């Protein structure tokens, strides 16, 4: 059994892969990040949320709205703490900028131009 609050016991955690989280776990994670409870965290990877409900159209719409709410909130608090948030909305450009691949490509090109 996992509780998000247990992450505060890992203050040196730098990268977190968070998947299969419930709505309340995701929002609790956002609060921990906002409060600075995981001070060394510099990257979070999010995937697959498990919100309650079956596959009815109404419940799917609620799931999608909650998923957007979670992503928006986690991105907001991560931005405040300068934490890279990698989720299904993260663009290739954001990933390249974060990992410096664009800079590597540019430096290789400039070396080839010589």
C-alpha positions as CSV (number, residue, x, y, z in Angstrom):
1,X,0.0,0.0,0.0
2,X,1.4,3.4,-1.1
3,X,0.7,6.8,0.3
4,X,1.9,9.9,-1.4
5,X,2.8,11.5,1.9
6,X,5.5,8.9,2.3
7,X,7.4,10.7,-0.4
8,X,8.2,13.5,2.1
9,X,10.4,10.9,3.8
10,X,12.6,10.8,0.7
11,X,13.9,14.4,0.7
12,X,16.8,13.5,-1.6
13,X,14.5,12.0,-4.3
14,X,15.5,13.7,-7.6
15,X,13.3,11.9,-10.2
16,X,9.9,10.5,-9.7
17,X,8.0,8.2,-12.1
18,X,4.3,8.4,-10.9
19,X,1.8,6.1,-12.6
20,X,-1.6,4.6,-11.9
21,X,-2.3,7.4,-9.4
22,X,-5.8,8.1,-8.2
23,X,-7.2,11.7,-8.4
24,X,-6.7,12.2,-4.6
25,X,-3.1,10.8,-4.8
26,X,-2.3,13.2,-7.7
27,X,-3.7,16.2,-5.9
28,X,-1.8,15.2,-2.7
29,X,1.4,15.0,-4.7
30,X,0.8,18.5,-6.1
31,X,0.4,19.8,-2.5
32,X,3.6,18.1,-1.4
33,X,5.5,19.6,-4.3
34,X,3.9,23.0,-3.7
35,X,5.0,23.0,-0.1
36,X,8.5,22.0,-1.0
37,X,8.3,18.6,0.9
38,X,10.5,16.9,-1.7
39,X,13.2,19.6,-2.0
40,X,15.6,17.7,-4.4
41,X,13.0,16.7,-6.9
42,X,13.9,18.1,-10.3
43,X,11.9,15.8,-12.6
44,X,8.5,14.1,-12.5
45,X,7.1,11.7,-15.1
46,X,3.4,11.1,-15.0
47,X,1.3,8.5,-16.8
48,X,-1.9,6.6,-16.6
49,X,-4.4,7.9,-14.0
50,X,-6.9,5.5,-12.3
51,X,-9.9,7.5,-11.5
52,X,-12.9,5.6,-10.3
53,X,-15.8,4.8,-12.6
54,X,-16.7,2.5,-15.4
55,X,-16.6,3.2,-19.2
56,X,-19.8,5.1,-19.5
57,X,-19.6,8.3,-21.6
58,X,-20.5,10.6,-18.7
59,X,-17.9,8.9,-16.5
60,X,-15.3,9.1,-19.2
61,X,-15.9,12.8,-19.6
62,X,-15.5,13.3,-15.8
63,X,-12.3,11.2,-16.0
64,X,-10.9,13.3,-18.8
65,X,-11.8,16.6,-17.0
66,X,-10.1,15.3,-13.8
67,X,-7.1,14.2,-15.7
68,X,-6.7,17.7,-17.3
69,X,-7.2,19.2,-13.8
70,X,-4.5,17.0,-12.4
71,X,-2.0,17.8,-15.2
72,X,-2.7,21.5,-15.0
73,X,-2.2,21.6,-11.2
74,X,1.0,19.5,-11.3
75,X,2.4,21.5,-14.1
76,X,1.6,24.7,-12.2
77,X,3.3,23.6,-8.9
78,X,6.3,22.1,-10.8
79,X,6.9,25.3,-12.6
80,X,6.9,27.2,-9.3
81,X,9.6,24.8,-8.0
82,X,11.5,24.6,-11.3
83,X,10.7,20.9,-11.7
84,X,10.5,19.4,-15.2
85,X,7.0,17.8,-15.5
86,X,6.9,15.1,-18.3
87,X,3.4,14.0,-19.1
88,X,1.2,13.3,-22.2
89,X,1.1,17.0,-22.9
90,X,4.9,17.5,-23.0
91,X,6.1,18.5,-26.4
92,X,9.2,17.2,-28.1
93,X,10.6,20.7,-28.0
94,X,10.2,20.8,-24.2
95,X,11.9,17.4,-23.8
96,X,14.8,18.4,-26.1
97,X,15.3,21.7,-24.2
98,X,15.2,19.9,-20.8
99,X,17.7,17.2,-21.8
100,X,19.8,19.5,-23.9
101,X,19.5,17.4,-27.1
102,X,18.9,20.5,-29.2
103,X,22.1,22.0,-27.9
104,X,24.0,18.8,-28.7
105,X,22.6,18.8,-32.2
106,X,23.6,22.5,-32.7
107,X,27.1,21.9,-31.4
108,X,27.6,18.9,-33.7
109,X,26.4,20.9,-36.7
110,X,28.7,23.8,-35.9
111,X,31.6,21.4,-35.6
112,X,30.7,19.9,-39.0
113,X,30.6,23.3,-40.6
114,X,34.3,23.9,-39.8
